[in-house]
């Protein structure tokens, strides 16, 4: 089974759209008149203009055309790599609800090894993959929820998803896959080259290759501190390491500006008055824009979030997130342990999966296994620290979704821990934050509601986190 990346849709009149964008700032006439003229122009004339604009560095014009992509049967490692691009939209097949026992897995190319080593590597790799999928299936059969059984799945398991993106971001993605962060991973390079080829065939003026984009640095050497400590028992789940000073005051001042209050003396007095802060923030949360909340930022570290859990976090697009390199930062001794596993008496079986995976990697390494292919041996339950800087508006969305009883338990635990810390640090602002039912008085889950709205609202109102 071979994975693929395919452009399934794009603007048929792309050259007219982009050339119109290039002309509008220097050409007489309305937007519609300029577009109609571009449509009637010879295609080559439009493309010549586009090439001239792009060569001068003005790439914003190509943000007006859009692509829909499908990624079929690629590894979940590819999915995780791509979903970090914030200016793209993704829809993936859920591991919480879909049984992945028979989805299959990606196998690296072993053809460049000596024949004897090739056979040993192939056999060891495939036998360990079969073992991992067998463990997943046995956990499912034992009644473990799919969202917990998935933690033993390797990062080679097949994923299928859609991606929608503008042309400028697609160019960035392709170049990162082939020449940037993905250049050491043959699967990413092959998929990126395929997308380049499709662009060069369909819209040749867009396939802008940047082979010199990756610069070698000594940062990895500077921060290398040898063997990583595996004991996580004393490490908190979440830390708030930085935040805007007096965020409530700043939000009140932003609201005053937005709603036309020009009496600076009055605004300064209100911004320091806790009763006024509460009143204004409570009313702001009822509005649609909430731009005032975007004036304050919070930098957070999730110290031990699973690779599977990262997917829930990066779906929140309006944040600046740092996710460390998996191969170097993951340890088979650091992973999440679901309560369902413990309650079913399967803790030893679960732990053994991580121990055997570590042994399999060591055996593969002794045979000369390619370093970057070790990404496919990582397990979804392994944990890494993640840092993000996120504004209060996006936190409004984050808490509304992730503290809900319908949220996956790991991300909910992290969200509750974060909300507790923020309420301690900034009680006026974050006393209003929580799940949707608490923030709006209505449950948005429909037939999937937990049915405990009154109890949930009481819990978050009482600040018992």
TORBA-960326 format. One record per residue (C-alpha): residue in one letter; x, y, z; residue number from 1; chain. Coordinates in pm, whole numbers, padded with zeros to 5 digits, always signed. Each point is the difference from the previous one (the first is absolute). Example, Ala and Ser with C-alpha at 12.3 -4.5 7.8 and 13.67 -1.06 7.14 Angstrom:
BEGIN
<site "A",<+01230,-00450,+00780>,1,"A">,
<site "S",<+00137,+00344,-00066>,2,"A">,
This chain:
BEGIN
<site "X",<+00000,+00000,+00000>,1,"A">,
<site "X",<+00153,+00331,-00112>,2,"A">,
<site "X",<-00096,+00331,+00154>,3,"A">,
<site "X",<-00080,+00296,-00220>,4,"A">,
<site "X",<-00061,+00374,+00005>,5,"A">,
<site "X",<-00240,+00127,-00264>,6,"A">,
<site "X",<-00130,+00341,-00106>,7,"A">,
<site "X",<-00370,-00077,-00031>,8,"A">,
<site "X",<-00120,+00355,-00072>,9,"A">,
<site "X",<+00129,+00350,-00071>,10,"A">,
<site "X",<-00116,+00325,-00164>,11,"A">,
<site "X",<-00038,-00065,-00373>,12,"A">,
<site "X",<+00047,+00370,-00077>,13,"A">,
<site "X",<+00302,+00037,+00229>,14,"A">,
<site "X",<+00206,+00203,-00248>,15,"A">,
<site "X",<-00280,+00258,-00037>,16,"A">,
<site "X",<-00051,+00029,+00376>,17,"A">,
<site "X",<+00369,+00045,+00080>,18,"A">,
<site "X",<+00070,+00239,-00287>,19,"A">,
<site "X",<-00304,+00208,+00102>,20,"A">,
<site "X",<+00142,+00025,+00351>,21,"A">,
<site "X",<+00329,+00110,-00154>,22,"A">,
<site "X",<-00167,+00270,-00211>,23,"A">,
<site "X",<-00249,+00150,+00244>,24,"A">,
<site "X",<+00242,+00228,+00185>,25,"A">,
<site "X",<+00132,+00165,-00318>,26,"A">,
<site "X",<-00289,-00025,-00248>,27,"A">,
<site "X",<-00307,+00217,-00049>,28,"A">,
<site "X",<-00342,-00157,+00029>,29,"A">,
<site "X",<-00205,-00192,+00255>,30,"A">,
<site "X",<+00092,-00342,+00138>,31,"A">,
<site "X",<-00257,-00167,-00225>,32,"A">,
<site "X",<+00116,+00188,-00312>,33,"A">,
<site "X",<+00364,-00095,+00062>,34,"A">,
<site "X",<-00094,-00363,+00055>,35,"A">,
<site "X",<-00211,-00014,-00318>,36,"A">,
<site "X",<+00289,+00151,-00196>,37,"A">,
<site "X",<+00242,-00257,+00146>,38,"A">,
<site "X",<-00239,-00279,-00101>,39,"A">,
<site "X",<-00010,+00129,-00358>,40,"A">,
<site "X",<+00379,+00035,-00018>,41,"A">,
<site "X",<+00221,-00262,-00157>,42,"A">,
<site "X",<+00100,-00250,+00272>,43,"A">,
<site "X",<+00369,+00045,-00079>,44,"A">,
<site "X",<-00030,+00375,+00058>,45,"A">,
<site "X",<-00146,-00062,+00345>,46,"A">,
<site "X",<+00268,-00255,+00085>,47,"A">,
<site "X",<+00279,+00234,-00112>,48,"A">,
<site "X",<-00135,+00265,+00236>,49,"A">,
<site "X",<-00026,-00253,+00284>,50,"A">,
<site "X",<+00358,-00117,-00052>,51,"A">,
<site "X",<+00119,+00363,+00006>,52,"A">,
<site "X",<-00189,+00067,+00325>,53,"A">,
<site "X",<+00126,-00318,+00170>,54,"A">,
<site "X",<+00360,+00061,-00108>,55,"A">,
<site "X",<-00013,+00338,+00175>,56,"A">,
<site "X",<-00097,-00171,+00325>,57,"A">,
<site "X",<-00367,+00104,+00013>,58,"A">,
<site "X",<-00150,-00342,+00075>,59,"A">,
<site "X",<-00319,+00113,+00174>,60,"A">,
<site "X",<-00189,+00001,-00333>,61,"A">,
<site "X",<+00001,-00380,-00014>,62,"A">,
<site "X",<-00183,-00020,+00333>,63,"A">,
<site "X",<-00319,+00063,-00201>,64,"A">,
<site "X",<-00006,-00347,-00151>,65,"A">,
<site "X",<-00081,-00313,+00192>,66,"A">,
<site "X",<+00079,-00371,-00009>,67,"A">,
<site "X",<-00175,-00304,+00144>,68,"A">,
<site "X",<+00232,-00294,+00064>,69,"A">,
<site "X",<-00055,-00361,+00102>,70,"A">,
<site "X",<+00264,-00204,+00182>,71,"A">,
<site "X",<-00076,-00366,-00047>,72,"A">,
<site "X",<+00151,-00281,+00209>,73,"A">,
<site "X",<+00300,+00203,+00115>,74,"A">,
<site "X",<+00156,-00055,+00342>,75,"A">,
<site "X",<-00140,+00190,+00297>,76,"A">,
<site "X",<+00346,+00157,+00026>,77,"A">,
<site "X",<-00076,+00182,-00327>,78,"A">,
<site "X",<-00332,+00118,+00143>,79,"A">,
<site "X",<+00171,+00133,+00313>,80,"A">,
<site "X",<+00264,+00178,-00209>,81,"A">,
<site "X",<-00259,+00174,-00217>,82,"A">,
<site "X",<-00256,+00092,+00261>,83,"A">,
<site "X",<+00251,+00237,+00160>,84,"A">,
<site "X",<-00045,+00237,-00297>,85,"A">,
<site "X",<-00250,+00242,+00153>,86,"A">,
<site "X",<-00119,+00168,-00322>,87,"A">,
<site "X",<-00152,-00321,-00130>,88,"A">,
<site "X",<-00320,-00185,+00089>,89,"A">,
<site "X",<-00003,-00371,+00080>,90,"A">,
<site "X",<-00259,-00272,+00051>,91,"A">,
<site "X",<+00136,-00339,+00111>,92,"A">,
<site "X",<-00139,-00344,+00068>,93,"A">,
<site "X",<-00054,-00015,+00376>,94,"A">,
<site "X",<+00189,-00252,+00211>,95,"A">,
<site "X",<-00252,+00053,+00278>,96,"A">,
<site "X",<-00287,-00153,-00196>,97,"A">,
<site "X",<+00147,-00201,-00289>,98,"A">,
<site "X",<+00158,-00344,+00053>,99,"A">,
<site "X",<+00354,+00016,-00141>,100,"A">,
<site "X",<+00075,-00369,+00052>,101,"A">,
<site "X",<+00000,-00074,-00371>,102,"A">,
<site "X",<+00111,+00336,-00140>,103,"A">,
<site "X",<+00351,-00126,-00073>,104,"A">,
<site "X",<+00335,+00171,+00048>,105,"A">,
<site "X",<+00272,+00174,-00197>,106,"A">,
<site "X",<+00322,-00191,-00068>,107,"A">,
<site "X",<+00322,+00193,-00071>,108,"A">,
<site "X",<+00203,-00077,-00314>,109,"A">,
<site "X",<+00253,-00269,+00092>,110,"A">,
<site "X",<+00136,-00040,-00354>,111,"A">,
<site "X",<+00321,+00198,+00063>,112,"A">,
<site "X",<+00124,-00244,+00267>,113,"A">,
<site "X",<+00221,-00301,-00069>,114,"A">,
<site "X",<-00213,-00304,-00079>,115,"A">,
<site "X",<+00072,-00183,+00326>,116,"A">,
<site "X",<-00071,+00305,+00215>,117,"A">,
<site "X",<-00298,+00092,-00217>,118,"A">,
<site "X",<-00177,-00328,+00075>,119,"A">,
<site "X",<+00073,+00018,+00372>,120,"A">,
<site "X",<-00116,+00360,+00022>,121,"A">,
<site "X",<-00317,-00067,-00198>,122,"A">,
<site "X",<-00087,-00303,+00210>,123,"A">,
<site "X",<+00070,+00170,+00331>,124,"A">,
<site "X",<-00190,+00314,-00096>,125,"A">,
<site "X",<-00306,-00180,-00141>,126,"A">,
<site "X",<-00019,-00252,+00286>,127,"A">,
<site "X",<+00005,+00282,+00255>,128,"A">,
<site "X",<-00269,+00190,-00191>,129,"A">,
<site "X",<-00218,-00311,-00004>,130,"A">,
<site "X",<+00058,-00040,+00373>,131,"A">,
<site "X",<-00108,+00360,+00070>,132,"A">,
<site "X",<-00318,-00028,-00206>,133,"A">,
<site "X",<-00075,-00330,+00170>,134,"A">,
<site "X",<+00030,+00171,+00340>,135,"A">,
<site "X",<-00232,+00276,-00118>,136,"A">,
<site "X",<-00259,-00254,-00116>,137,"A">,
<site "X",<+00025,-00195,+00326>,138,"A">,
<site "X",<-00056,+00316,+00202>,139,"A">,
<site "X",<-00309,+00078,-00208>,140,"A">,
<site "X",<-00128,-00356,+00051>,141,"A">,
<site "X",<+00058,+00041,+00375>,142,"A">,
<site "X",<-00238,+00295,+00001>,143,"A">,
<site "X",<+00258,+00280,+00008>,144,"A">,
<site "X",<-00137,+00311,-00178>,145,"A">,
<site "X",<+00153,+00067,-00343>,146,"A">,
<site "X",<+00128,+00338,+00121>,147,"A">,
<site "X",<+00211,-00182,+00262>,148,"A">,
<site "X",<+00102,-00304,-00204>,149,"A">,
<site "X",<+00145,+00236,-00265>,150,"A">,
<site "X",<+00287,+00090,+00235>,151,"A">,
<site "X",<+00176,-00327,-00095>,152,"A">,
<site "X",<-00026,+00072,-00373>,153,"A">,
<site "X",<+00333,+00082,-00167>,154,"A">,
<site "X",<+00051,+00320,-00194>,155,"A">,
<site "X",<+00008,-00207,-00316>,156,"A">,
<site "X",<-00375,-00068,-00001>,157,"A">,
<site "X",<-00185,+00117,-00308>,158,"A">,
<site "X",<-00190,+00327,+00004>,159,"A">,
<site "X",<-00243,+00157,-00243>,160,"A">,
<site "X",<-00089,+00367,+00006>,161,"A">,
<site "X",<-00092,+00310,-00199>,162,"A">,
<site "X",<+00189,+00328,-00008>,163,"A">,
<site "X",<-00118,+00333,-00143>,164,"A">,
<site "X",<+00254,+00274,-00047>,165,"A">,
<site "X",<+00081,+00312,-00200>,166,"A">,
<site "X",<+00276,-00013,-00261>,167,"A">,
<site "X",<+00258,+00194,+00197>,168,"A">,
<site "X",<-00029,-00232,+00298>,169,"A">,
<site "X",<+00004,-00305,-00228>,170,"A">,
<site "X",<+00332,+00117,-00142>,171,"A">,
<site "X",<+00135,+00031,+00354>,172,"A">,
<site "X",<-00127,-00348,+00089>,173,"A">,
<site "X",<+00154,-00162,-00308>,174,"A">,
<site "X",<+00335,+00166,+00057>,175,"A">,
<site "X",<+00002,-00100,+00368>,176,"A">,
<site "X",<-00075,-00360,-00100>,177,"A">,
<site "X",<+00273,-00021,-00262>,178,"A">,
<site "X",<+00271,+00247,+00102>,179,"A">,
<site "X",<-00081,+00104,+00359>,180,"A">,
<site "X",<-00099,-00183,+00318>,181,"A">,
<site "X",<-00120,-00301,-00194>,182,"A">,
<site "X",<+00310,-00052,-00216>,183,"A">,
<site "X",<+00131,-00291,+00211>,184,"A">,
<site "X",<-00323,-00198,-00026>,185,"A">,
<site "X",<-00030,-00182,-00335>,186,"A">,
<site "X",<-00378,-00033,+00030>,187,"A">,
<site "X",<-00044,+00376,+00041>,188,"A">,
<site "X",<+00244,+00075,-00283>,189,"A">,
<site "X",<-00181,-00238,-00237>,190,"A">,
<site "X",<-00341,+00151,+00080>,191,"A">,
<site "X",<+00138,+00353,-00032>,192,"A">,
<site "X",<+00157,-00079,-00337>,193,"A">,
<site "X",<-00333,-00143,-00116>,194,"A">,
<site "X",<-00177,+00324,+00095>,195,"A">,
<site "X",<+00268,+00205,-00176>,196,"A">,
<site "X",<-00049,-00208,-00315>,197,"A">,
<site "X",<-00377,+00045,+00009>,198,"A">,
<site "X",<+00039,+00377,+00044>,199,"A">,
<site "X",<+00253,+00020,-00280>,200,"A">,
<site "X",<-00245,-00180,-00226>,201,"A">,
<site "X",<-00318,+00183,+00097>,202,"A">,
<site "X",<+00127,+00348,+00100>,203,"A">,
<site "X",<+00370,+00023,-00092>,204,"A">,
<site "X",<+00037,+00359,+00118>,205,"A">,
<site "X",<-00073,-00114,+00358>,206,"A">,
<site "X",<+00257,-00278,+00052>,207,"A">,
<site "X",<+00265,+00225,+00149>,208,"A">,
<site "X",<+00280,-00226,+00126>,209,"A">,
<site "X",<+00231,+00132,+00271>,210,"A">,
<site "X",<+00274,-00262,+00041>,211,"A">,
<site "X",<+00221,+00229,+00208>,212,"A">,
<site "X",<-00265,+00074,+00264>,213,"A">,
<site "X",<+00146,-00228,+00270>,214,"A">,
<site "X",<+00301,+00136,+00185>,215,"A">,
<site "X",<+00217,-00219,+00220>,216,"A">,
<site "X",<+00046,+00130,+00355>,217,"A">,
<site "X",<+00178,-00114,+00315>,218,"A">,
<site "X",<-00306,+00042,+00220>,219,"A">,
<site "X",<-00048,-00375,+00042>,220,"A">,
<site "X",<+00357,-00031,+00128>,221,"A">,
<site "X",<-00036,+00297,+00236>,222,"A">,
<site "X",<-00306,-00143,+00170>,223,"A">,
<site "X",<+00107,-00365,+00005>,224,"A">,
<site "X",<+00010,-00107,+00365>,225,"A">,
<site "X",<+00058,-00370,-00056>,226,"A">,
<site "X",<-00232,-00268,+00139>,227,"A">,
<site "X",<-00348,+00123,+00084>,228,"A">,
<site "X",<-00147,-00061,+00345>,229,"A">,
<site "X",<-00299,-00233,-00017>,230,"A">,
<site "X",<-00157,+00076,+00342>,231,"A">,
<site "X",<-00304,+00220,-00053>,232,"A">,
<site "X",<-00160,-00049,+00340>,233,"A">,
<site "X",<+00092,+00348,+00128>,234,"A">,
<site "X",<-00059,+00182,-00327>,235,"A">,
<site "X",<-00326,+00201,-00012>,236,"A">,
<site "X",<-00233,-00055,-00290>,237,"A">,
<site "X",<-00020,+00369,-00087>,238,"A">,
<site "X",<+00189,+00319,+00085>,239,"A">,
<site "X",<-00080,+00361,-00085>,240,"A">,
<site "X",<+00345,+00151,-00051>,241,"A">,
<site "X",<-00098,+00345,-00125>,242,"A">,
<site "X",<-00306,+00218,-00046>,243,"A">,
<site "X",<-00101,+00355,-00082>,244,"A">,
<site "X",<+00024,+00212,+00313>,245,"A">,
<site "X",<-00343,+00105,+00134>,246,"A">,
<site "X",<-00196,-00151,-00293>,247,"A">,
<site "X",<-00339,+00110,+00137>,248,"A">,
<site "X",<+00110,+00365,-00004>,249,"A">,
<site "X",<+00120,-00025,-00358>,250,"A">,
<site "X",<-00323,-00169,-00112>,251,"A">,
<site "X",<-00208,+00275,+00158>,252,"A">,
<site "X",<+00209,+00269,-00172>,253,"A">,
<site "X",<-00034,-00180,-00336>,254,"A">,
<site "X",<-00377,-00021,+00049>,255,"A">,
<site "X",<-00018,+00370,+00083>,256,"A">,
<site "X",<+00184,+00084,-00321>,257,"A">,
<site "X",<-00218,-00234,-00204>,258,"A">,
<site "X",<-00323,+00146,+00135>,259,"A">,
<site "X",<+00102,+00365,-00031>,260,"A">,
<site "X",<+00073,+00102,+00358>,261,"A">,
<site "X",<+00258,+00280,-00024>,262,"A">,
<site "X",<+00009,+00111,+00364>,263,"A">,
<site "X",<+00346,-00131,+00091>,264,"A">,
<site "X",<-00034,+00084,+00368>,265,"A">,
<site "X",<-00324,-00197,+00020>,266,"A">,
<site "X",<+00142,-00291,-00202>,267,"A">,
<site "X",<+00309,-00023,+00224>,268,"A">,
<site "X",<-00221,-00002,+00308>,269,"A">,
<site "X",<-00230,-00268,-00142>,270,"A">,
<site "X",<+00290,-00218,-00112>,271,"A">,
<site "X",<+00117,-00031,+00363>,272,"A">,
<site "X",<-00346,-00050,+00149>,273,"A">,
<site "X",<-00063,-00374,+00047>,274,"A">,
<site "X",<-00379,+00040,-00011>,275,"A">,
<site "X",<+00025,+00188,-00331>,276,"A">,
<site "X",<+00244,-00259,-00133>,277,"A">,
<site "X",<-00244,-00282,+00078>,278,"A">,
<site "X",<-00295,+00185,-00153>,279,"A">,
<site "X",<+00187,+00090,-00321>,280,"A">,
<site "X",<+00163,-00339,-00049>,281,"A">,
<site "X",<-00329,-00181,+00062>,282,"A">,
<site "X",<-00169,+00212,-00269>,283,"A">,
<site "X",<+00295,-00036,-00239>,284,"A">,
<site "X",<-00035,-00379,+00009>,285,"A">,
<site "X",<-00351,+00038,-00144>,286,"A">,
<site "X",<+00129,+00181,-00311>,287,"A">,
<site "X",<+00097,-00164,-00326>,288,"A">,
<site "X",<+00340,+00159,-00063>,289,"A">,
<site "X",<+00166,-00001,+00343>,290,"A">,
<site "X",<+00305,+00173,-00152>,291,"A">,
<site "X",<+00072,+00164,+00335>,292,"A">,
<site "X",<+00099,-00344,+00132>,293,"A">,
<site "X",<+00267,-00026,-00270>,294,"A">,
<site "X",<+00200,+00280,+00160>,295,"A">,
<site "X",<+00123,-00229,+00281>,296,"A">,
<site "X",<+00221,-00309,-00035>,297,"A">,
<site "X",<+00099,-00294,+00216>,298,"A">,
<site "X",<+00300,-00228,-00048>,299,"A">,
<site "X",<-00060,-00353,+00120>,300,"A">,
<site "X",<+00196,-00325,+00015>,301,"A">,
<site "X",<-00185,-00331,-00012>,302,"A">,
<site "X",<+00277,-00209,+00156>,303,"A">,
<site "X",<-00112,-00350,-00094>,304,"A">,
<site "X",<-00258,-00013,-00274>,305,"A">,
<site "X",<-00024,-00311,-00216>,306,"A">,
<site "X",<+00069,-00002,-00372>,307,"A">,
<site "X",<-00368,-00081,-00047>,308,"A">,
<site "X",<-00095,+00287,+00231>,309,"A">,
<site "X",<+00202,+00250,-00202>,310,"A">,
<site "X",<-00255,-00043,-00279>,311,"A">,
<site "X",<-00273,+00143,+00225>,312,"A">,
<site "X",<+00221,+00293,+00093>,313,"A">,
<site "X",<+00120,+00106,-00346>,314,"A">,
<site "X",<-00354,+00014,-00132>,315,"A">,
<site "X",<-00020,+00339,+00169>,316,"A">,
<site "X",<+00152,+00203,-00281>,317,"A">,
<site "X",<+00048,+00341,+00160>,318,"A">,
<site "X",<+00303,-00076,+00212>,319,"A">,
<site "X",<+00378,-00012,-00031>,320,"A">,
<site "X",<+00098,-00352,+00092>,321,"A">,
<site "X",<+00336,-00175,+00047>,322,"A">,
<site "X",<-00004,-00378,-00035>,323,"A">,
<site "X",<+00345,-00161,+00046>,324,"A">,
<site "X",<+00146,-00258,-00235>,325,"A">,
<site "X",<-00162,-00331,+00085>,326,"A">,
<site "X",<+00292,-00237,-00051>,327,"A">,
<site "X",<+00236,+00186,+00228>,328,"A">,
<site "X",<-00252,+00097,+00268>,329,"A">,
<site "X",<-00219,-00310,+00030>,330,"A">,
<site "X",<+00085,-00277,+00247>,331,"A">,
<site "X",<-00160,-00344,+00026>,332,"A">,
<site "X",<+00000,+00055,+00377>,333,"A">,
<site "X",<-00217,+00313,-00027>,334,"A">,
<site "X",<-00361,-00060,-00104>,335,"A">,
<site "X",<-00359,+00050,+00108>,336,"A">,
<site "X",<-00177,-00274,+00195>,337,"A">,
<site "X",<-00379,+00006,-00048>,338,"A">,
<site "X",<-00223,-00078,+00298>,339,"A">,
<site "X",<-00190,-00248,-00214>,340,"A">,
<site "X",<+00317,-00208,-00033>,341,"A">,
<site "X",<+00061,+00000,+00376>,342,"A">,
<site "X",<-00364,-00077,+00082>,343,"A">,
<site "X",<+00003,-00295,-00242>,344,"A">,
<site "X",<+00310,-00145,+00168>,345,"A">,
<site "X",<+00202,+00038,-00322>,346,"A">,
<site "X",<+00269,+00237,+00126>,347,"A">,
<site "X",<+00281,-00259,-00027>,348,"A">,
<site "X",<-00107,-00093,-00352>,349,"A">,
<site "X",<-00011,+00367,-00099>,350,"A">,
<site "X",<+00343,+00078,+00148>,351,"A">,
<site "X",<+00147,-00303,-00175>,352,"A">,
<site "X",<-00093,+00149,-00337>,353,"A">,
<site "X",<+00226,+00300,+00066>,354,"A">,
<site "X",<+00280,-00220,+00134>,355,"A">,
<site "X",<-00010,-00230,-00303>,356,"A">,
<site "X",<-00008,+00300,-00233>,357,"A">,
<site "X",<+00315,+00136,+00161>,358,"A">,
<site "X",<+00168,-00340,-00043>,359,"A">,
<site "X",<-00108,-00016,-00366>,360,"A">,
<site "X",<+00152,+00342,-00069>,361,"A">,
<site "X",<+00330,-00107,+00159>,362,"A">,
<site "X",<+00011,-00312,-00217>,363,"A">,
<site "X",<-00074,+00203,-00312>,364,"A">,
<site "X",<+00270,+00253,+00091>,365,"A">,
<site "X",<+00257,-00279,+00035>,366,"A">,
<site "X",<-00078,-00098,-00359>,367,"A">,
<site "X",<+00056,+00357,-00121>,368,"A">,
<site "X",<-00364,+00112,-00017>,369,"A">,
<site "X",<-00031,+00350,-00153>,370,"A">,
<site "X",<-00025,+00252,+00288>,371,"A">,
<site "X",<-00293,+00199,-00140>,372,"A">,
<site "X",<-00208,-00312,-00062>,373,"A">,
<site "X",<-00017,-00047,+00376>,374,"A">,
<site "X",<-00293,+00244,-00009>,375,"A">,
<site "X",<-00217,-00292,-00114>,376,"A">,
<site "X",<+00087,-00199,+00314>,377,"A">,
<site "X",<-00125,+00270,+00235>,378,"A">,
<site "X",<-00324,-00083,+00179>,379,"A">,
<site "X",<-00298,+00233,+00016>,380,"A">,
<site "X",<+00001,-00004,+00380>,381,"A">,
<site "X",<+00355,+00130,+00035>,382,"A">,
<site "X",<+00023,+00349,+00144>,383,"A">,
<site "X",<+00193,+00318,-00078>,384,"A">,
<site "X",<-00009,+00355,+00140>,385,"A">,
<site "X",<-00173,+00261,-00215>,386,"A">,
<site "X",<+00015,+00379,+00035>,387,"A">,
<site "X",<-00257,+00238,-00138>,388,"A">,
<site "X",<-00081,+00370,+00014>,389,"A">,
<site "X",<-00371,+00056,-00036>,390,"A">,
<site "X",<-00231,+00299,+00041>,391,"A">,
<site "X",<-00309,+00015,+00221>,392,"A">,
<site "X",<-00237,-00016,-00298>,393,"A">,
<site "X",<+00140,-00333,-00115>,394,"A">,
<site "X",<+00004,-00118,+00362>,395,"A">,
<site "X",<-00372,+00080,+00008>,396,"A">,
<site "X",<-00046,-00255,-00281>,397,"A">,
<site "X",<+00252,-00244,+00147>,398,"A">,
<site "X",<-00166,-00017,+00341>,399,"A">,
<site "X",<-00350,-00003,-00145>,400,"A">,
<site "X",<+00082,-00318,-00193>,401,"A">,
<site "X",<+00270,-00170,+00206>,402,"A">,
<site "X",<-00150,+00025,+00351>,403,"A">,
<site "X",<-00326,-00148,-00127>,404,"A">,
<site "X",<-00083,-00353,+00121>,405,"A">,
<site "X",<-00007,-00107,-00365>,406,"A">,
<site "X",<+00367,+00092,-00046>,407,"A">,
<site "X",<+00261,-00275,-00010>,408,"A">,
<site "X",<+00112,-00061,+00358>,409,"A">,
<site "X",<+00370,+00086,-00040>,410,"A">,
<site "X",<-00056,+00341,-00161>,411,"A">,
<site "X",<-00283,+00066,+00249>,412,"A">,
<site "X",<+00234,-00071,+00293>,413,"A">,
<site "X",<+00258,+00238,-00146>,414,"A">,
<site "X",<-00265,+00265,-00067>,415,"A">,
<site "X",<-00137,-00023,+00354>,416,"A">,
<site "X",<+00351,+00025,+00145>,417,"A">,
<site "X",<+00072,+00308,-00213>,418,"A">,
<site "X",<-00330,+00166,+00090>,419,"A">,
<site "X",<+00072,-00056,+00370>,420,"A">,
<site "X",<+00339,+00173,-00032>,421,"A">,
<site "X",<-00142,+00291,-00198>,422,"A">,
<site "X",<-00285,+00049,+00247>,423,"A">,
<site "X",<+00255,+00019,+00280>,424,"A">,
<site "X",<+00211,+00252,-00191>,425,"A">,
<site "X",<-00276,+00205,-00168>,426,"A">,
<site "X",<-00327,-00079,+00184>,427,"A">,
<site "X",<-00214,+00280,-00142>,428,"A">,
<site "X",<+00054,-00099,-00364>,429,"A">,
<site "X",<+00008,-00378,+00025>,430,"A">,
<site "X",<-00283,-00040,+00251>,431,"A">,
<site "X",<-00226,+00026,-00307>,432,"A">,
<site "X",<+00185,-00266,-00201>,433,"A">,
<site "X",<-00099,-00367,-00013>,434,"A">,
<site "X",<-00207,-00240,-00216>,435,"A">,
<site "X",<-00264,+00131,-00240>,436,"A">,
<site "X",<-00293,-00067,+00234>,437,"A">,
<site "X",<+00170,+00199,+00278>,438,"A">,
<site "X",<+00097,+00291,-00228>,439,"A">,
<site "X",<-00321,+00031,-00201>,440,"A">,
<site "X",<-00270,-00175,+00204>,441,"A">,
<site "X",<-00061,-00246,-00284>,442,"A">,
<site "X",<+00142,-00341,-00091>,443,"A">,
<site "X",<+00119,-00023,-00361>,444,"A">,
<site "X",<+00044,-00379,-00015>,445,"A">,
<site "X",<-00356,-00088,-00102>,446,"A">,
<site "X",<-00075,-00371,+00030>,447,"A">,
<site "X",<+00353,-00059,+00131>,448,"A">,
<site "X",<-00049,+00219,+00307>,449,"A">,
<site "X",<+00127,-00139,+00330>,450,"A">,
<site "X",<-00334,+00091,+00155>,451,"A">,
<site "X",<+00172,+00157,+00301>,452,"A">,
<site "X",<-00014,+00369,-00093>,453,"A">,
<site "X",<-00123,+00120,+00340>,454,"A">,
<site "X",<+00270,-00195,+00185>,455,"A">,
<site "X",<+00273,+00111,-00243>,456,"A">,
<site "X",<-00097,+00368,+00027>,457,"A">,
<site "X",<-00006,-00026,+00379>,458,"A">,
<site "X",<+00349,-00158,-00002>,459,"A">,
<site "X",<+00158,+00275,-00210>,460,"A">,
<site "X",<-00192,+00273,+00183>,461,"A">,
<site "X",<+00131,-00124,+00335>,462,"A">,
<site "X",<+00360,+00000,-00125>,463,"A">,
<site "X",<+00059,-00355,+00129>,464,"A">,
<site "X",<+00254,-00082,-00272>,465,"A">,
